[in-house]
């Protein structure tokens, strides 16, 4: 039975918020068909190379999913990771992502992103969890790693944010002092974190 381009897109996007052009083409939908469907309102262009069905559900983590689709090698970090884990009061208007130091900055029209670069390969796997959100795999730093990252980037986000993240992570038992201390050593901020950890014991 032959399926139409719209039916193929519906099948592909059934459990996702958005799909890439490459995924549509791989599913047998031509670029011309994509253009026609956008013109008819059957498909919405999120940004260059990313589309969604008009009635696709918008989830709580819509911005994270779209940021990672536009930057496949990225990891969600810092304020965005705090928000994802429900730690503290931060509600950033940008998605904070970490990318390799030599990677090209992703061209993302929406959402706005704040880029942190790292030359340490292990920081893209250590203390990073893979979460399935709207059919996409989104790498996010763990609570313990996120707290250590905050102290590493304290000049960018402020020490008050670091202390709040540490206190709330302990209060909600999302990580132990030992786990945060281990991540602090990995990021070489163990000595910076130590007084704050000791004050909360």
Secondary structure, DSSP 8 states (H G I E B T S, - for coil): ----HHHHHHHHHTT-S-EEHHHHHHTT--HHHHHHHHHHTSSEEEETTEEE-TT----TTHHHHHHHHH-TT-EE-HHHHHHHHT-SS---SSEEEEEETTS-----SSS-EEEEEE--GGGGTTTEEEEEETTEEEEEE-HHHHHHHHHHTHHHH-HHHHHHHHHHHHHTTSS-HHHHHHHHHHTT-HHHHHHHHHHT-
